[in-house]
Amino acid sequence: MAICHIRVSCLLLDPSIHPQESGKYSFCQYGQANTRAKGKGEGGAAQGEGEKKKKVVPYTEKEDNKIIKNLDGCFRDDEVNEFWKGVCSLSFWLGLRLGDCINLEWASVKSKSIVVWTEKRDARVELPIMPNALKSFFSGVEYNGGKYVFKKEYRDKIADPKKRHYFSQQFRTVCDKSEIEGKSFHSFRHAFATRHKNLPLEEVAKLLGHKDTKTTQKYTH
């Protein structure tokens, strides 16, 4: 996965070698309102815009592992396979929306957490990085000195209403290869919320970037 040059797995374990861990980078630095795509609903582009709203079913950890495994060779371009491994891992383990994953900055990746501004609610959220939970992504990503974790082409596509369908189409292919039906990319956020349903509802809402716990109640299963 040719995104960087310094192993991020090392950066997460040793904050002293993080290239941007200087204290002044406490959250994503980009302009939230003007540079992000606004999807129709929490699911964004990969949920399938214009489709009839139906009950969201969360992924199981077994399904997530199956998706990651089956992404090897899923598309002809291996870089595309690695992109989907990354955003699927980030969403399943951290509950990030697709847009939040794509706009993730290296300045937000700390030794023990990731700090983002959520694209829909424009809220600052700090998410702890659980041991080994994201190794399928971070162990293979190398830092190249750039601002963003993912390439500009992905940010351009999700910011363009005429091109967002690109993600929906590709994610359908991802699910088809893993023989998973009736679930969208948004189901990763529901999986994250469900794993944390033993926490106080207010705390889960904070992790998801929700301002109203009534919204969060719909995410736990």
C-alpha positions in Angstrom: 0.0 0.0 0.0 2.0 3.0 -1.3 0.7 5.8 0.9 3.7 6.5 3.2 7.3 5.6 4.4 7.3 5.3 8.2 5.4 2.4 9.7 2.3 3.7 11.5 2.2 0.7 13.7 5.4 2.0 15.2 4.0 5.5 15.5 1.0 4.3 17.5 3.2 2.4 20.0 5.9 5.1 20.4 4.6 8.7 20.4 8.1 10.1 20.5 8.7 9.2 16.8 5.4 10.5 15.5 6.3 13.1 12.9 3.5 15.5 13.9 3.0 14.7 17.6 4.1 18.1 18.8 1.1 19.2 20.9 -0.2 21.8 18.5 -2.0 19.2 16.5 -4.9 18.3 18.8 -7.5 17.7 16.1 -8.1 17.6 12.4 -7.0 20.9 10.9 -9.3 21.0 7.8 -12.3 23.2 7.3 -15.2 21.0 8.1 -18.1 22.8 6.5 -16.7 23.5 3.1 -14.5 20.5 2.3 -16.6 17.6 3.2 -19.4 15.7 1.4 -22.8 15.9 3.0 -24.6 12.6 2.4 -28.3 12.1 2.7 -28.3 10.6 6.1 -25.7 9.1 8.3 -24.7 6.5 5.8 -23.4 8.9 3.2 -22.6 7.8 -0.3 -21.8 4.2 0.5 -25.2 3.7 2.0 -26.9 4.1 -1.3 -28.5 7.5 -1.8 -32.0 7.6 -3.0 -32.7 4.1 -1.7 -35.7 3.4 0.5 -34.7 3.6 4.1 -34.7 0.3 5.8 -33.5 -1.1 9.1 -29.8 -1.1 9.4 -28.2 -4.4 10.6 -24.7 -4.2 12.2 -21.8 -6.3 11.0 -20.4 -9.0 13.3 -16.7 -9.2 13.9 -16.7 -12.4 11.8 -18.2 -10.6 8.9 -15.7 -7.8 9.2 -12.8 -10.2 9.2 -14.3 -11.9 6.1 -14.6 -8.6 4.3 -11.0 -7.7 5.0 -9.8 -11.2 3.9 -11.8 -11.2 0.7 -10.5 -7.7 -0.3 -7.3 -9.4 -1.4 -7.7 -9.5 -5.1 -11.3 -8.1 -5.0 -10.4 -5.3 -7.5 -7.7 -5.3 -10.2 -6.0 -2.4 -8.6 -4.5 -3.5 -5.3 -4.4 0.1 -4.1 -8.2 0.1 -4.2 -8.3 -3.1 -2.2 -6.0 -1.5 0.4 -8.2 1.6 0.5 -11.3 -0.4 1.3 -9.4 -2.4 3.9 -8.5 0.8 5.6 -11.9 2.5 5.6 -13.7 -0.7 6.6 -11.3 -1.2 9.5 -11.6 2.4 10.7 -15.4 2.4 10.5 -15.8 -1.0 12.2 -13.4 -0.3 15.1 -13.9 3.4 15.5 -17.4 4.0 14.2 -16.3 6.6 11.6 -18.4 7.6 8.7 -17.0 7.0 5.3 -16.3 10.7 4.8 -14.5 10.9 8.2 -12.3 8.1 7.1 -11.4 9.6 3.8 -10.7 13.0 5.3 -8.6 11.6 8.1 -5.4 13.6 8.7 -2.1 12.3 10.0 -2.2 15.1 12.6 -5.3 13.3 14.1 -3.5 10.0 14.7 -2.1 10.1 18.2 -0.2 7.4 20.1 -3.4 6.2 21.9 -6.3 7.8 20.1 -7.6 9.3 16.9 -9.2 12.8 17.0 -11.6 13.8 14.3 -14.3 16.4 13.4 -17.3 14.4 12.3 -18.5 15.4 8.9 -22.3 15.5 9.6 -22.4 17.0 13.1 -19.2 19.1 12.9 -18.3 17.8 16.4 -14.9 17.0 17.8 -14.6 13.3 18.8 -11.7 11.5 20.4 -11.7 7.8 19.9 -9.3 5.4 21.7 -7.2 3.1 19.6 -7.8 -0.4 21.0 -4.8 -2.8 21.1 -4.5 -4.8 17.8 -8.0 -3.7 16.7 -6.7 -1.7 13.7 -3.6 -3.7 13.0 -5.1 -4.9 9.6 -4.9 -1.3 8.5 -2.1 0.5 10.4 0.5 -2.3 10.1 0.5 -1.9 6.4 0.3 1.9 6.0 3.5 4.0 5.8 3.7 7.8 6.4 4.8 9.8 3.4 4.9 13.2 4.9 1.6 14.3 3.5 -1.4 15.8 5.3 -4.0 13.2 4.7 -3.9 9.4 5.2 -5.8 8.7 2.0 -5.2 10.0 -1.5 -6.8 13.2 -2.8 -8.7 11.4 -5.5 -11.0 9.8 -2.8 -11.6 13.2 -1.2 -12.5 14.7 -4.6 -14.9 11.9 -5.4 -16.8 12.0 -2.1 -17.1 15.8 -2.3 -18.6 15.6 -5.7 -22.4 14.6 -5.7 -22.0 13.3 -9.3 -19.2 10.9 -8.3 -20.2 9.6 -4.8 -21.9 6.6 -6.4 -18.4 5.3 -7.1 -18.2 4.3 -3.4 -21.6 2.7 -3.4 -20.9 0.6 -6.4 -17.5 -0.6 -5.2 -18.8 -1.4 -1.7 -21.6 -3.5 -3.2 -18.8 -5.5 -5.0 -17.0 -5.9 -1.7 -20.2 -7.3 0.0 -21.0 -9.5 -2.9 -17.6 -11.2 -2.8 -18.1 -11.9 0.9 -21.6 -13.1 0.3 -23.1 -10.5 2.7 -26.6 -9.2 1.9 -28.8 -6.4 3.3 -25.9 -4.4 4.9 -24.3 -1.2 3.9 -21.1 0.7 4.9 -23.2 2.5 7.5 -23.7 -0.9 9.2 -20.1 -0.5 10.5 -21.2 2.4 12.7 -24.1 0.4 14.1 -21.6 -2.4 14.9 -19.4 0.0 16.8 -22.3 1.3 18.8 -23.6 -2.2 19.5 -20.2 -3.3 20.9 -20.4 -0.3 23.3 -24.0 -0.6 24.4 -23.0 -1.6 27.9 -21.6 2.0 28.3 -23.9 4.8 29.4 -25.9 6.0 26.4 -24.5 9.5 26.7 -21.0 8.1 26.4 -21.8 6.1 23.2 -23.5 9.2 21.7 -20.3 11.2 22.3 -18.1 8.5 20.6 -20.4 8.6 17.6 -20.6 12.4 17.5 -24.3 12.4 18.2 -25.9 15.4 19.9 -29.1 13.6 20.8 -29.1 10.2 22.6 -32.4 9.4 20.8 -30.4 9.0 17.6 -27.9 6.8 19.4 -30.6 4.5 20.7 -31.3 3.5 17.0 -27.7 2.4 16.6 -27.5 -0.2 19.4 -28.9 -3.6 18.7 
